[in-house]
Structures are given as C-alpha cells and as structure tokens.
C-alpha cells in the first residue's frame, strides 16, 4: 500500500488484466497485470513508481470507453470511482507485465480484498505511473526505512542501489513470517523489525535512532504510517541536519484513516509538519 506521491508527469489511464497471483507471505499478495491495455505503460526512471488503481462504486455503471475525467465531470461525487495508490514492484516492458504487491488484512480495505480474490482474466483500470525517487550514485550512503506499505518500494530501491555504497535498510513487519527474499548489493545491511503487538513504527523509530550514522552525505527514503514518518523526519531534518533535497519522506497512510480520508487532509497535515520541523531545523542550525 502507498499514499499519493508527487508525479512529474500527468498520469495516463490504462486497462490491465490479471495474469497471475502469488501469496508471498501471510499478509502480502502479489498480482501480476498485463494485456494490450498496458501497451502505452512505461516505467523505470524511478524505484518508487506508483499507480492508482481505479475501483468502480458498487451498482454504478460507467460509459465506455472508460474516461475517469469525463466521469468526474458528469457524475455526482459520491458515484466517482475510488482510487488506491500502490507501488510498482516491477515492470517488465518486454513481457508487458506490471507487478504490484498488496498488504492484505482479511476483508479490511478496498484494494487488499480485491487482490486476495483476484484471478486470471479479471480487469482493472489504473492511472500512472508517477514517481520521484531513485538511489543516487553520488550519495556516500543510503538509508531506507518503512513498514509493510513501503516494502515494495524499498525492495525495488535495494535492487537498484549502486555497488560498493553502504546501505542501511530498516523494514518493520508484524513478525518473521512476513520476511521476503530481497535483491540487494553485497554489504547492504537489511534489518527486519518485528512489531508484534506494539504500535506501528515504534520499533522502526527506535532502530533508526540507534543507528550510528556513517560519515558523508546520506540519501534517505522514509515512508509508511504518517505518525512514525513524522518522528523520523524530525530526527533526520532537525537532529541530523540532513537537507530536504536528500530526503524522500511521506506518510503513505495514517492509522485510523482509509486512503480517501487520509488524502483529504494529507496536504494540510504535511504542510503543518514541514513548517514546524523546518523552523526547528533552522533554529538548530
């Protein structure tokens, strides 16, 4: 799962067909999408590429060809399709296959249950891709931190890390059963943190706080539940004085909110947090 991130290009609408699915861990399902509807899809510039999956409202029929802009112009707001934002785990242009990993908690949510029940031949519309982050070879070392929602982007980023550069990756999951095999350069330090019954992000924040930061310029990618992201942003910006341009930080989701509710107030929340922490960073310097 992922919340909306800034995109440098206007997202395009695509129609994809489920090719196959795979249960990666007890709470992570992989869905591979393909079909002629992805003929114009292109990704690869960023390791945090994302798409917005489009889910029709129950009982509402939309005209064909499906045009989300026209639907939003012609239909009342409560009949607009819902969207959910997910990281592109992988894109195989030659095979025209788009891989998306979903966190699934039973019947909770919208996209998770869809992924759990998806079968070959099912179709879904999607918007994108967007994206903004990719590991830079010029950084002296890299920091990656996130929960399950950020795991697909962290995994994609690890696979694109420059060789010979120190990498510290912290991934918080429910327990050891949620571990995955990840592609990473030799020497990358990957720490799996087990939440258990603790609040989301507590173990992650403690682990990053305890890290002895290597010398040199860091590039950091910190994403996941908004509460712990706020804490880590303060740690990096205020306590370690890391410049904003070296940070990719975003709350993909917020505890107690679905994506619609979180997105409605996310911009204001982020602006408030950023203003507070930028002021603190300026004072500290």
C-alpha positions as CSV (number, residue, x, y, z in Angstrom):
1,X,0.0,0.0,0.0
2,X,1.1,3.5,-0.7
3,X,-0.3,7.0,-0.4
4,X,-0.1,9.6,-3.2
5,X,3.3,10.9,-4.1
6,X,4.3,13.8,-6.3
7,X,4.5,12.9,-10.0
8,X,6.5,14.7,-12.7
9,X,4.2,13.6,-15.5
10,X,0.5,13.7,-15.9
11,X,-0.8,10.1,-15.2
12,X,-2.4,8.2,-18.1
13,X,-5.3,5.7,-17.9
14,X,-4.6,2.1,-18.7
15,X,-6.7,-1.1,-18.6
16,X,-4.9,-4.1,-17.3
17,X,-5.8,-7.8,-17.0
18,X,-4.7,-10.1,-14.1
19,X,-2.2,-12.6,-15.4
20,X,-1.5,-14.5,-12.2
21,X,-1.3,-14.0,-8.4
22,X,1.1,-15.3,-5.7
23,X,0.8,-15.4,-1.9
24,X,4.2,-14.0,-0.8
25,X,3.6,-14.0,2.9
26,X,0.6,-14.4,5.1
27,X,-0.3,-10.7,4.6
28,X,1.3,-9.9,1.2
29,X,-0.3,-10.9,-2.1
30,X,1.4,-10.3,-5.5
31,X,-0.7,-9.6,-8.5
32,X,0.9,-9.5,-12.0
33,X,-1.1,-7.5,-14.5
34,X,-0.7,-7.5,-18.3
35,X,-2.6,-7.3,-21.5
36,X,-2.9,-5.0,-24.5
37,X,-4.2,-2.2,-22.3
38,X,-0.7,-1.7,-21.0
39,X,0.8,-1.1,-24.4
40,X,1.4,2.6,-23.6
41,X,2.5,2.0,-20.0
42,X,6.1,2.9,-19.2
43,X,8.1,2.8,-16.0
44,X,11.8,2.6,-15.0
45,X,13.0,6.1,-14.2
46,X,12.2,5.8,-10.5
47,X,12.3,3.0,-8.0
48,X,9.2,4.3,-6.2
49,X,7.0,4.4,-9.3
50,X,3.3,4.1,-8.3
51,X,-0.1,3.6,-9.9
52,X,-3.6,4.5,-8.9
53,X,-5.9,1.5,-9.1
54,X,-9.5,2.5,-10.0
55,X,-12.4,0.8,-8.3
56,X,-16.0,1.5,-9.5
57,X,-18.6,2.3,-7.0
58,X,-20.9,-0.7,-6.4
59,X,-24.0,-0.6,-8.5
60,X,-22.8,2.3,-10.7
61,X,-22.4,1.7,-14.4
62,X,-19.9,3.9,-16.3
63,X,-20.0,4.6,-20.0
64,X,-17.4,3.0,-22.4
65,X,-14.8,3.8,-23.2
66,X,-14.0,4.4,-19.6
67,X,-12.9,8.0,-19.1
68,X,-12.3,9.0,-15.4
69,X,-12.1,12.7,-16.2
70,X,-15.4,12.6,-18.0
71,X,-17.0,10.6,-15.2
72,X,-15.9,13.1,-12.7
73,X,-17.4,15.9,-14.8
74,X,-20.7,14.1,-15.4
75,X,-21.4,12.0,-12.3
76,X,-22.2,13.2,-8.8
77,X,-19.2,13.0,-6.5
78,X,-20.5,10.0,-4.5
79,X,-20.6,8.0,-7.7
80,X,-17.0,8.7,-8.7
81,X,-14.7,5.6,-8.7
82,X,-12.4,5.2,-5.7
83,X,-8.7,5.1,-6.3
84,X,-6.0,3.4,-4.2
85,X,-2.3,4.0,-4.7
86,X,0.3,1.2,-5.0
87,X,3.9,0.9,-5.7
88,X,5.1,-0.6,-8.9
89,X,7.1,-3.6,-7.6
90,X,8.4,-4.4,-11.1
91,X,7.7,-3.5,-14.7
92,X,8.8,-5.9,-17.5
93,X,8.4,-3.9,-20.7
94,X,9.3,-6.9,-22.9
95,X,6.6,-9.1,-21.4
96,X,4.4,-6.1,-20.8
97,X,3.8,-7.3,-17.2
98,X,3.3,-5.0,-14.2
99,X,3.8,-6.5,-10.7
100,X,2.0,-4.9,-7.7
101,X,2.3,-6.2,-4.1
102,X,-0.7,-5.8,-1.7
103,X,-0.9,-5.8,2.0
104,X,-4.0,-7.8,2.9
105,X,-5.8,-7.9,6.2
106,X,-8.8,-10.1,5.6
107,X,-11.8,-8.0,4.4
108,X,-10.3,-4.8,5.6
109,X,-10.0,-2.0,3.0
110,X,-10.8,-2.0,-0.7
111,X,-7.7,-3.0,-2.7
112,X,-6.5,-5.7,-0.4
113,X,-9.6,-7.8,-0.6
114,X,-9.6,-7.3,-4.4
115,X,-6.1,-8.6,-4.6
116,X,-6.8,-11.6,-2.4
117,X,-9.7,-12.6,-4.6
118,X,-8.2,-11.7,-8.0
119,X,-8.0,-14.4,-10.6
120,X,-6.5,-14.5,-14.2
121,X,-8.7,-12.6,-16.6
122,X,-10.0,-10.0,-14.1
123,X,-9.7,-6.5,-15.4
124,X,-8.9,-3.2,-13.6
125,X,-8.2,0.3,-14.7
126,X,-5.2,2.2,-13.4
127,X,-3.6,5.6,-13.6
128,X,0.1,6.3,-13.8
129,X,2.8,5.8,-13.3
130,X,4.1,8.6,-11.1
131,X,7.3,8.6,-9.1
132,X,10.1,10.8,-7.7
133,X,12.8,8.8,-6.0
134,X,15.7,6.7,-7.2
135,X,19.0,5.9,-5.4
136,X,21.7,8.3,-6.4
137,X,25.2,7.0,-7.1
138,X,26.6,10.3,-5.8
139,X,25.4,9.7,-2.2
140,X,28.0,8.4,0.3
141,X,25.5,6.1,1.9
142,X,21.8,5.3,1.8
143,X,19.1,4.9,4.4
144,X,15.8,3.1,3.8
145,X,13.1,2.8,6.4
146,X,9.4,1.8,6.2
147,X,6.7,-0.6,7.2
148,X,4.8,-3.1,5.0
149,X,3.3,-0.4,2.9
150,X,6.8,0.8,1.9
151,X,8.3,-2.7,1.5
152,X,7.7,-2.9,-2.3
153,X,9.4,0.5,-2.9
154,X,12.2,-0.4,-0.5
155,X,12.7,-3.8,-2.3
156,X,12.7,-2.1,-5.7
157,X,15.2,0.5,-4.5
158,X,17.5,-2.0,-2.9
159,X,17.7,-3.8,-6.3
160,X,18.9,-0.5,-7.9
161,X,21.5,0.5,-5.3
162,X,24.9,1.4,-6.6
163,X,27.5,-1.3,-5.8
164,X,30.0,-0.5,-3.1
165,X,28.0,2.2,-1.3
166,X,26.9,1.5,2.3
167,X,23.1,0.8,2.7
168,X,21.1,0.6,5.9
169,X,17.6,-0.7,5.3
170,X,15.1,-1.0,8.2
171,X,11.8,-2.8,7.5
172,X,9.1,-3.2,10.2
173,X,6.6,-6.1,9.8
174,X,4.3,-8.0,12.0
175,X,6.6,-10.9,12.6
176,X,9.2,-13.2,11.0
177,X,6.6,-14.8,8.8
178,X,6.4,-11.6,6.8
179,X,10.0,-11.6,5.7
180,X,10.8,-11.7,2.0
181,X,13.9,-12.5,0.0
182,X,15.2,-9.2,-1.4
183,X,17.7,-8.5,-4.1
184,X,20.4,-6.1,-2.8
185,X,24.1,-5.3,-3.4
186,X,26.7,-7.1,-1.4
187,X,27.2,-5.5,2.0
188,X,23.8,-3.9,2.3
189,X,22.6,-4.2,5.9
190,X,18.9,-5.2,5.9
191,X,17.2,-5.2,9.4
192,X,13.8,-6.8,9.7
193,X,12.0,-5.4,12.8
194,X,9.1,-7.3,14.3
195,X,6.2,-5.2,15.6
196,X,4.2,-7.9,17.4
197,X,1.5,-6.1,19.4
198,X,3.4,-2.8,19.5
199,X,2.1,0.3,17.7
200,X,3.1,0.6,14.1
201,X,6.5,2.3,13.8
202,X,7.7,2.1,17.3
203,X,10.4,-0.5,16.6
204,X,11.4,1.3,13.4
205,X,11.9,4.7,15.0
206,X,14.0,3.1,17.8
207,X,16.2,1.3,15.3
208,X,16.9,4.4,13.2
209,X,17.5,6.4,16.4
210,X,20.1,3.9,17.5
211,X,21.9,3.8,14.2
212,X,25.4,5.3,14.2
213,X,25.2,7.4,11.1
214,X,28.2,6.8,8.7
215,X,30.2,9.8,7.6
216,X,29.4,11.6,4.4
217,X,26.2,12.6,2.5
218,X,23.2,10.4,3.0
219,X,20.2,9.9,0.7
220,X,17.2,8.7,2.7
221,X,13.9,7.1,1.8
222,X,11.4,7.0,4.7
223,X,7.8,6.0,4.1
224,X,4.9,4.3,5.8
225,X,2.4,5.2,8.5
226,X,2.3,9.0,8.9
227,X,2.9,9.1,12.7
228,X,6.3,7.4,12.7
229,X,7.2,9.1,9.4
230,X,6.8,12.4,11.3
231,X,9.1,11.3,14.1
232,X,11.8,10.1,11.7
233,X,11.5,13.3,9.6
234,X,12.3,15.3,12.7
235,X,15.2,13.0,13.6
236,X,16.7,13.5,10.1
237,X,16.0,17.1,9.5
238,X,16.4,18.6,13.0
239,X,18.8,16.3,14.9
240,X,21.0,15.2,11.9
241,X,20.5,18.4,9.9
242,X,20.1,16.5,6.6
243,X,19.0,18.8,3.8
244,X,15.5,18.4,2.4
245,X,16.7,17.6,-1.1
246,X,18.4,14.5,0.2
247,X,15.2,13.1,1.7
248,X,12.2,11.3,0.2
249,X,9.7,11.2,3.1
250,X,6.0,10.7,3.0
251,X,3.1,9.2,5.0
252,X,1.7,6.6,2.7
253,X,-1.2,6.0,5.2
254,X,-2.4,7.1,8.6
255,X,-3.6,4.9,11.4
256,X,-7.4,5.2,11.8
257,X,-8.0,6.6,8.3
258,X,-8.7,5.0,5.0
259,X,-7.0,6.4,1.9
260,X,-9.9,8.7,1.0
261,X,-9.9,10.2,4.5
262,X,-6.1,10.5,4.7
263,X,-5.8,12.1,1.2
264,X,-8.4,14.7,2.0
265,X,-6.3,16.1,4.8
266,X,-2.8,14.9,3.9
267,X,-1.6,18.1,2.2
268,X,-2.6,20.3,5.1
269,X,-1.1,17.9,7.6
270,X,2.2,17.6,5.7
271,X,2.4,21.4,5.3
272,X,2.0,21.9,9.0
273,X,4.5,19.2,9.9
274,X,7.0,20.5,7.4
275,X,6.6,24.1,8.6
276,X,7.1,23.1,12.3
277,X,10.2,21.0,11.5
278,X,11.8,23.4,9.1
279,X,11.5,26.1,11.8
280,X,13.1,23.7,14.3
281,X,15.9,22.8,11.8
282,X,16.6,26.5,11.2
283,X,16.8,27.1,14.9
284,X,19.1,24.1,15.5
285,X,21.5,25.3,12.8
